[in-house]
Amino acid sequence: MWKWIRSFLQAVIVFISCTIIFYFAIQSFHHQYESYVDDPFEHVKWLKTWHEKVRTIRLF
């Protein structure tokens, strides 16, 4: 019984964290797309910052 509850909670935590990461990714991608229309070379900087974000997420 406790094993089932623990696995269910783990699945919920993973789902919530994935949702948060996707939400931030979509938000930053939307912002990047708007800045790309203004400045075509802005996406290079954005990609660099995105790699930094992913690296910091992987550390935790």
MODELLER restraints for C-alpha pairs under 7 A, 6 or more apart:
rsr = mdl.restraints
at = mdl.atoms
rsr.add(forms.Gaussian(group=physical.xy_distance, feature=features.Distance(at['CA:32:A'], at['CA:43:A']), mean=6.40, stdev=0.5))
rsr.add(forms.Gaussian(group=physical.xy_distance, feature=features.Distance(at['CA:32:A'], at['CA:46:A']), mean=6.73, stdev=0.5))
rsr.add(forms.Gaussian(group=physical.xy_distance, feature=features.Distance(at['CA:35:A'], at['CA:42:A']), mean=6.57, stdev=0.5))
rsr.add(forms.Gaussian(group=physical.xy_distance, feature=features.Distance(at['CA:36:A'], at['CA:42:A']), mean=5.91, stdev=0.5))
rsr.add(forms.Gaussian(group=physical.xy_distance, feature=features.Distance(at['CA:36:A'], at['CA:43:A']), mean=6.08, stdev=0.5))
